[in-house]
């Protein structure tokens, strides 16, 4: 039977205490996240969200009330103005296709590739619906627009000039029902283009 030296036992005990303390602290944060709002969770909401998101977010769409039954692809393009003053409309860039390419064949894909664009579109859709009406300044809808806009600008760049506008296009394709189902579903892709959004210099800060 191997006998650990005293320094080794001290290290093992300290490591066990640190690991146990970390687990208890993490479980405590999760408890505050799922528990009803209280004075502690309200005061430390920012810190709690940093621990929980995006790895441990709760999302019940897989089970209830209705599983996701469509594929969503988002494309974007920009209008830029060159040094000669000529305005050029760039080609469409497949933002969703970029995520798919990064995820495919990766055994441990990044959560940014899996969730950033998808959640940004969900946020936009929840604040706009299908009307695509320009959001009221200061509203959550305007925040959703700027979020999508910055994702597009970060991935596309300037296309050779100063970007003045950005436009997104979304294509929705219903998932076909299983062979044994009698449900009739239109599986043809349906696309719609969002309005052009003007780009201000501050919109590119930090990109």
C-alpha positions in Angstrom: 0.0 0.0 0.0 1.4 3.3 -1.1 1.8 6.0 1.6 1.6 9.6 0.5 4.1 12.0 1.9 2.8 14.8 4.1 3.3 17.5 1.5 1.4 15.4 -1.0 -1.5 14.9 1.5 -1.6 18.6 2.1 -1.8 19.3 -1.6 -4.6 16.7 -2.1 -6.6 18.0 0.8 -6.3 21.6 -0.4 -7.2 20.6 -3.9 -10.2 18.7 -2.6 -11.4 21.6 -0.5 -10.9 24.0 -3.5 -12.8 21.7 -5.8 -15.6 21.1 -3.3 -15.8 24.8 -2.7 -16.0 25.6 -6.4 -18.7 23.0 -6.9 -20.8 24.4 -4.0 -20.3 28.0 -5.2 -21.4 27.0 -8.7 -24.5 25.1 -7.4 -25.3 28.2 -5.3 -25.2 30.4 -8.4 -27.4 28.0 -10.3 -29.8 27.9 -7.4 -30.1 31.7 -7.4 -30.6 31.7 -11.2 -33.6 29.3 -11.1 -35.0 30.4 -7.8 -37.7 33.1 -7.6 -36.4 36.6 -7.7 -35.0 37.7 -4.3 -32.8 40.5 -2.9 -29.6 38.5 -3.4 -30.3 37.4 -7.0 -31.4 41.0 -7.9 -28.3 42.5 -6.4 -25.9 40.0 -8.1 -27.9 39.5 -11.4 -25.0 40.6 -13.6 -22.5 38.2 -11.9 -25.0 35.3 -12.0 -25.7 35.8 -15.7 -22.0 35.7 -16.5 -21.7 32.3 -14.8 -24.8 30.8 -16.3 -24.8 32.2 -19.9 -24.2 30.8 -22.5 -23.1 27.4 -21.3 -26.0 26.6 -18.9 -28.9 28.6 -20.2 -32.3 26.9 -19.9 -34.2 26.6 -23.1 -37.3 24.4 -23.3 -37.9 24.7 -27.0 -36.7 21.2 -27.6 -39.5 19.7 -25.5 -42.3 22.2 -25.0 -44.5 23.8 -26.0 -43.5 23.2 -29.6 -40.2 21.9 -30.9 -38.4 23.9 -33.6 -39.7 22.8 -37.0 -37.8 25.1 -39.4 -34.4 25.9 -40.6 -33.3 29.6 -40.6 -30.5 31.0 -42.7 -29.4 34.6 -42.5 -27.4 36.4 -45.2 -26.1 40.0 -45.3 -24.7 42.5 -47.7 -23.5 46.1 -47.4 -23.5 49.2 -49.5 -20.1 51.1 -49.4 -18.9 54.3 -50.8 -15.4 54.5 -52.4 -12.9 57.3 -52.5 -14.4 58.4 -55.8 -17.8 58.8 -54.2 -19.3 55.8 -56.1 -21.8 53.7 -54.1 -21.4 49.9 -54.5 -23.8 47.2 -53.3 -21.8 44.1 -52.3 -22.7 40.5 -52.8 -24.7 38.5 -50.2 -22.6 36.8 -47.6 -24.0 33.7 -45.9 -23.7 34.3 -42.2 -25.4 31.1 -41.3 -23.3 29.2 -43.8 -20.2 30.5 -42.1 -21.5 29.0 -38.8 -22.3 25.7 -40.4 -18.9 25.5 -42.0 -17.3 26.1 -38.6 -19.5 23.5 -36.8 -19.4 20.7 -39.4 -16.9 17.9 -38.5 -15.9 19.7 -35.3 -16.5 17.3 -32.3 -16.6 20.3 -29.9 -17.9 23.3 -31.8 -17.9 26.8 -30.3 -21.1 28.0 -28.7 -20.6 31.3 -30.5 -20.8 29.4 -33.8 -23.9 27.5 -32.6 -25.8 30.2 -30.9 -24.7 33.8 -31.5 -26.4 34.4 -34.8 -29.4 32.1 -34.1 -30.2 33.9 -30.8 -29.7 37.3 -32.4 -32.3 36.4 -35.0 -34.7 35.0 -32.4 -34.3 38.3 -30.5 -35.0 40.3 -33.6 -38.0 38.2 -34.5 -39.5 38.4 -31.0 -39.4 42.2 -31.2 -40.5 42.7 -34.8 -42.5 39.8 -36.1 -43.0 39.7 -39.9 -43.7 43.4 -40.4 -40.0 44.5 -40.1 -41.2 47.9 -39.0 -38.4 50.2 -37.9 -38.0 49.9 -34.2 -38.8 52.9 -31.9 -35.5 54.5 -30.6 -34.5 53.2 -27.2 -36.7 50.1 -27.5 -35.6 46.4 -27.4 -36.4 46.2 -31.1 -33.7 48.8 -31.8 -31.3 46.9 -29.7 -32.1 43.7 -31.7 -31.4 45.6 -34.9 -28.1 46.9 -33.8 -27.1 43.5 -32.5 -27.7 41.9 -35.9 -26.1 44.8 -37.7 -22.9 44.5 -35.7 -22.7 40.8 -36.3 -23.0 41.4 -40.0 -20.5 44.2 -40.0 -18.0 42.2 -38.0 -18.1 39.3 -40.5 -18.4 41.2 -43.8 -16.1 44.2 -43.3 -16.0 47.1 -45.6 -16.0 45.4 -49.0 -13.4 47.9 -50.2 -15.0 51.1 -49.0 -16.7 53.0 -46.2 -19.9 51.1 -45.3 -23.0 53.3 -45.3 -25.8 50.7 -45.1 -26.3 47.0 -44.3 -29.1 44.7 -45.2 -30.1 41.2 -44.0 -32.0 38.5 -45.7 -33.6 35.6 -43.9 -34.7 32.3 -45.5 -37.1 30.1 -43.6 -37.5 26.4 -44.6 -39.9 24.1 -42.8 -38.6 20.7 -41.7 -40.4 17.9 -43.5 -42.6 15.7 -41.3 -41.5 12.1 -40.7 -42.7 9.5 -43.3 -45.3 8.1 -41.0 -47.0 11.5 -40.5 -50.0 12.6 -42.4 -49.2 16.3 -41.8 -48.9 18.4 -45.0 -46.1 20.9 -44.7 -44.8 23.4 -47.3 -41.0 22.7 -47.3 -40.2 25.3 -50.0 -37.8 28.0 -48.8 -39.3 31.4 -48.2 -37.0 34.4 -48.2 -37.6 38.0 -47.2 -35.2 41.0 -47.2 -35.1 43.3 -44.2 -34.9 47.1 -44.8 -31.5 48.7 -45.4 -30.1 49.9 -42.0 -27.8 53.0 -42.2 -24.4 52.5 -40.6 -22.9 55.2 -38.5 -19.2 55.4 -37.5 -20.0 54.5 -33.9 -21.7 51.3 -35.2 -18.2 49.9 -36.2 -16.5 50.8 -32.9 -14.8 47.7 -31.4 -15.2 45.6 -34.5 
